[in-house]
């Protein structure tokens, strides 16, 4: 069956990265084609059968195309997909205003809605207002605020890679730090901050939950084992039910304070437990960033001690 994916989102939220990732997954991507032509192109591709791509993506920028035209193309595709036997999905990429501001200031690129009379903040606000109707119609929404290019590519691979023998349902295990914000696209959030914190052991402070010593500290005790077993039982149930209800992906976010030790160890253990049954992916959103913060803090402490 032909897969048709429309990709929209905020400028600076990662559409270019998404296009590259989708092309690596076998999508033939077309950038900024007039939306009114899309149903005709899909019809043509569908009729060609074996000589056509199995997956096609259309990337949009509302600077060049009206929201009404994009939504009209979406409605027409969804009306035709049952009769013509293809599947249409709409992916929306977003990020917080502060993150978009930072990305534009870092790259020094001009925002498509910026002008002499509009500040960058006003340009982002205008685009967000225009995009709201498209976002409401989206099948998949990814908040890229806490993701780098590699992590966004991993999320897209988890969502749209169908070259597997475990079915299209896939599970993303994501560790994070509450001090860096809760992932907005999480379907299930597990707070593990009640577990003993390896940060306070000077031999473990600069390691991560991927190190055996930290993993043992977190899991090889009665509290850690009980949390893992009860979480595994609960996830077994909700993943099974979500798959039965037609979901094609599920994001499980595990959080501790910084996202370096406890959440990473639990996420790794859950990933290992579920990957034989589901197409599973793992991402440690804040691990490296928090580890670097700890190293930097150590350097400052060391300087202070030497001065004293």
C-alpha positions as CSV (number, residue, x, y, z in Angstrom):
1,X,0.0,0.0,0.0
2,X,1.3,3.5,-0.9
3,X,2.1,5.6,2.1
4,X,1.5,9.4,1.8
5,X,3.0,11.7,4.4
6,X,2.4,15.4,4.6
7,X,5.0,17.3,6.7
8,X,4.3,20.7,8.2
9,X,5.5,22.6,11.2
10,X,7.1,25.7,12.6
11,X,10.1,27.2,10.9
12,X,13.2,26.1,12.7
13,X,11.4,23.0,14.2
14,X,13.3,20.5,12.0
15,X,11.6,20.1,8.6
16,X,14.9,19.9,6.8
17,X,16.2,17.2,9.1
18,X,12.9,15.4,8.8
19,X,13.1,15.4,5.0
20,X,16.6,13.9,5.1
21,X,15.5,11.2,7.6
22,X,12.4,10.3,5.6
23,X,14.5,10.0,2.4
24,X,16.8,7.6,4.3
25,X,13.7,5.6,5.2
26,X,12.7,5.2,1.5
27,X,10.3,8.2,1.1
28,X,10.4,10.1,-2.2
29,X,10.2,13.6,-0.8
30,X,8.9,16.7,-2.7
31,X,9.5,20.1,-1.1
32,X,6.9,22.8,-1.4
33,X,4.8,21.4,-4.2
34,X,1.5,23.5,-4.6
35,X,-1.0,21.6,-2.4
36,X,-3.6,21.6,-5.2
37,X,-1.4,19.3,-7.3
38,X,-0.8,16.7,-4.6
39,X,-4.0,14.5,-5.0
40,X,-3.2,14.3,-8.8
41,X,0.4,13.3,-8.1
42,X,-0.7,10.7,-5.6
43,X,-3.2,9.3,-8.1
44,X,-0.5,9.1,-10.8
45,X,2.0,7.4,-8.5
46,X,-0.7,4.9,-7.3
47,X,-1.6,4.0,-10.9
48,X,2.0,3.2,-11.8
49,X,2.1,0.4,-9.3
50,X,5.4,-1.5,-9.2
51,X,7.3,1.3,-11.0
52,X,6.5,3.9,-8.3
53,X,7.8,4.6,-4.8
54,X,6.0,2.8,-2.0
55,X,6.3,5.9,0.2
56,X,6.0,9.6,-0.8
57,X,6.4,12.7,1.4
58,X,5.3,16.3,0.8
59,X,7.1,19.0,2.8
60,X,5.2,22.3,3.3
61,X,6.1,25.8,4.4
62,X,3.1,28.1,5.0
63,X,5.1,31.1,3.9
64,X,4.6,29.8,0.3
65,X,1.2,27.9,0.6
66,X,-2.0,28.9,2.2
67,X,-3.3,26.9,5.2
68,X,-6.7,26.5,3.4
69,X,-5.0,24.8,0.3
70,X,-2.9,22.5,2.5
71,X,-6.0,21.4,4.5
72,X,-8.1,21.0,1.3
73,X,-5.4,18.7,-0.1
74,X,-5.5,16.7,3.1
75,X,-9.3,16.3,3.0
76,X,-9.2,15.2,-0.6
77,X,-6.5,12.6,0.1
78,X,-8.4,11.2,3.0
79,X,-11.6,11.0,1.0
80,X,-9.8,9.0,-1.8
81,X,-7.5,6.8,0.3
82,X,-10.0,4.0,1.0
83,X,-11.2,3.7,-2.6
84,X,-7.6,4.0,-4.0
85,X,-6.0,2.0,-1.2
86,X,-3.3,4.3,0.0
87,X,-2.7,5.7,3.5
88,X,-2.4,9.4,4.3
89,X,-0.8,10.9,7.5
90,X,0.0,14.4,8.6
91,X,3.2,15.0,10.6
92,X,3.5,18.3,12.5
93,X,6.8,19.5,14.0
94,X,6.9,22.1,16.7
95,X,9.1,23.7,19.3
96,X,8.7,26.2,22.1
97,X,9.1,29.9,21.3
98,X,12.3,30.2,23.4
99,X,13.9,27.3,21.5
100,X,12.9,28.7,18.1
101,X,14.3,32.1,19.1
102,X,17.6,30.4,20.2
103,X,17.9,28.5,17.0
104,X,17.3,31.5,14.8
105,X,19.7,33.6,16.8
106,X,22.4,30.9,16.6
107,X,22.1,30.4,12.9
108,X,21.4,34.1,12.1
109,X,19.0,33.1,9.5
110,X,16.0,35.3,8.7
111,X,12.6,33.9,9.8
112,X,10.2,33.7,6.8
113,X,7.7,35.9,8.5
114,X,10.2,38.5,9.8
115,X,10.2,41.9,8.2
116,X,11.4,45.4,8.9
117,X,8.4,46.1,11.1
118,X,8.2,42.6,12.8
119,X,10.5,41.3,15.5
120,X,11.6,37.7,15.5
121,X,9.2,37.1,18.4
122,X,6.3,38.5,16.5
123,X,7.2,36.5,13.4
124,X,7.1,33.2,15.4
125,X,3.8,34.2,17.0
126,X,2.2,34.9,13.6
127,X,3.4,31.6,12.2
128,X,2.1,29.7,15.2
129,X,-1.3,31.3,14.8
130,X,-1.4,30.3,11.1
131,X,-0.2,26.8,11.9
132,X,-2.8,26.0,14.6
133,X,-5.5,24.7,12.3
134,X,-3.0,22.3,10.6
135,X,-1.7,21.2,14.0
136,X,-5.2,20.3,15.1
137,X,-5.6,18.0,12.0
138,X,-2.3,16.3,12.5
139,X,-1.9,12.5,13.1
140,X,1.5,12.8,14.6
141,X,3.0,15.8,16.5
142,X,6.7,15.9,17.6
143,X,8.0,18.6,19.9
144,X,11.6,19.0,18.9
145,X,12.5,21.5,21.7
146,X,14.8,19.0,23.5
147,X,16.0,17.1,20.5
148,X,19.1,17.5,18.4
149,X,19.2,16.4,14.7
150,X,20.3,12.8,15.6
151,X,17.6,12.4,18.2
152,X,14.9,13.8,15.8
153,X,16.1,11.3,13.2
154,X,15.7,8.5,15.7
155,X,12.2,9.6,16.6
156,X,11.2,9.7,12.9
157,X,12.8,6.3,12.4
158,X,10.8,4.9,15.3
159,X,7.6,6.3,13.8
160,X,8.0,5.7,10.1
161,X,10.4,2.8,9.6
162,X,8.2,-0.2,8.6
163,X,11.0,-2.5,7.4
164,X,10.6,-4.9,10.3
165,X,8.9,-8.2,11.0
166,X,7.4,-7.2,14.3
167,X,4.5,-5.2,12.8
168,X,4.2,-1.4,12.6
169,X,3.6,-0.8,16.3
170,X,6.8,0.5,17.8
171,X,7.9,1.7,21.3
172,X,10.2,4.6,22.1
173,X,11.9,4.5,25.6
174,X,13.1,8.0,26.4
175,X,15.0,9.0,29.6
176,X,14.9,12.7,30.6
177,X,15.6,15.1,33.5
178,X,12.7,16.9,35.1
179,X,14.9,20.0,35.5
180,X,15.1,20.1,31.7
181,X,11.4,19.7,31.1
182,X,9.0,16.8,30.5
183,X,8.8,15.6,26.9
184,X,5.6,16.9,25.4
185,X,5.1,14.0,23.1
186,X,5.2,11.3,25.8
187,X,2.3,8.9,26.1
188,X,3.4,7.6,29.5
189,X,5.6,9.3,32.1
190,X,7.3,7.5,34.9
191,X,8.9,9.5,37.7
192,X,11.8,7.6,39.3
193,X,13.1,10.4,41.5
194,X,12.1,8.5,44.7
195,X,14.9,6.0,44.0
196,X,18.3,6.5,45.7
197,X,20.4,8.9,43.7
198,X,23.8,7.8,42.4
199,X,24.8,11.4,42.1
200,X,25.6,11.5,45.8
201,X,28.2,8.7,45.5
202,X,31.4,10.4,44.3
203,X,32.4,7.2,42.5
204,X,29.3,7.2,40.4
205,X,28.6,11.0,40.0
206,X,30.3,11.4,36.7
207,X,29.1,8.1,35.2
208,X,25.7,7.5,33.6
209,X,22.9,4.9,33.8
210,X,24.5,3.1,30.9
211,X,27.5,2.1,33.1
212,X,27.1,-1.2,34.9
213,X,28.1,0.3,38.3
214,X,25.2,2.8,38.1
215,X,22.7,0.3,36.8
216,X,23.5,-2.1,39.6
217,X,23.1,0.8,42.1
218,X,19.7,1.7,40.8
219,X,18.3,-1.8,40.1
220,X,20.1,-4.3,42.4
221,X,18.1,-3.5,45.5
222,X,14.6,-4.3,46.7
223,X,13.1,-0.9,45.8
224,X,14.7,-0.8,42.3
225,X,13.6,-4.4,41.5
226,X,10.1,-3.8,42.7
227,X,9.7,-0.6,40.6
228,X,11.1,-2.4,37.5
229,X,8.9,-5.5,37.9
230,X,5.7,-3.5,38.5
231,X,6.4,-1.1,35.7
232,X,7.1,-3.9,33.3
233,X,3.8,-5.6,34.2
234,X,1.8,-2.4,33.7
235,X,3.5,-1.5,30.4
236,X,2.9,-5.1,29.1
237,X,-0.8,-4.5,29.6
238,X,-1.0,-0.9,28.2
239,X,1.3,-1.6,25.2
240,X,-0.8,-4.7,24.3
241,X,-4.1,-2.6,24.5
242,X,-2.7,0.3,22.5
243,X,-1.5,-2.0,19.8
244,X,-4.9,-3.7,19.7
245,X,-6.6,-0.3,19.4
246,X,-4.6,0.5,16.3
247,X,-1.9,2.7,17.6
248,X,1.4,2.5,15.6
249,X,3.7,4.1,18.2
250,X,4.0,4.7,21.9
251,X,6.4,6.9,23.8
252,X,7.5,6.0,27.3
253,X,9.3,8.7,29.1
254,X,11.3,7.9,32.3
255,X,12.4,10.9,34.3
256,X,14.8,11.6,37.2
257,X,16.2,14.9,38.3
258,X,18.9,15.5,35.7
259,X,18.4,12.6,33.3
260,X,21.8,11.1,33.8
261,X,21.6,8.2,36.2
262,X,18.3,6.6,37.4
263,X,16.1,7.4,34.4
264,X,18.8,6.1,32.0
265,X,19.3,2.8,34.0
266,X,15.5,2.2,34.2
267,X,15.0,3.1,30.5
268,X,17.8,0.7,29.4
269,X,16.4,-2.1,31.5
270,X,12.8,-1.7,30.1
271,X,14.2,-1.4,26.5
272,X,16.0,-4.7,26.9
273,X,12.9,-6.3,28.3
274,X,10.5,-5.2,25.6
275,X,12.6,-5.2,22.4
276,X,12.1,-9.0,21.7
277,X,8.3,-8.3,21.5
278,X,8.0,-4.8,19.9
279,X,10.1,-2.8,17.5
280,X,11.8,-0.7,20.2
281,X,14.0,2.4,20.2
282,X,15.8,4.1,23.1
283,X,16.9,7.7,23.5
284,X,18.6,9.5,26.4
285,X,17.5,13.1,25.9
286,X,19.4,14.8,28.6
287,X,22.1,12.3,29.6
288,X,25.1,13.9,27.9
289,X,24.0,17.5,28.6
290,X,23.6,16.8,32.3
291,X,26.8,14.8,32.5
292,X,28.7,17.8,31.0
293,X,27.0,20.1,33.5
294,X,28.3,17.8,36.3
295,X,31.8,17.9,34.9
296,X,31.7,21.7,34.6
297,X,30.5,22.0,38.2
298,X,33.3,19.7,39.4
299,X,35.9,21.9,37.6
300,X,34.5,25.0,39.3
301,X,34.5,23.3,42.7
302,X,38.1,22.2,42.1
303,X,39.1,25.8,41.3
304,X,37.4,27.1,44.4
305,X,39.1,24.5,46.6
306,X,42.5,25.4,45.1
307,X,41.9,29.1,45.7
308,X,40.9,28.5,49.3
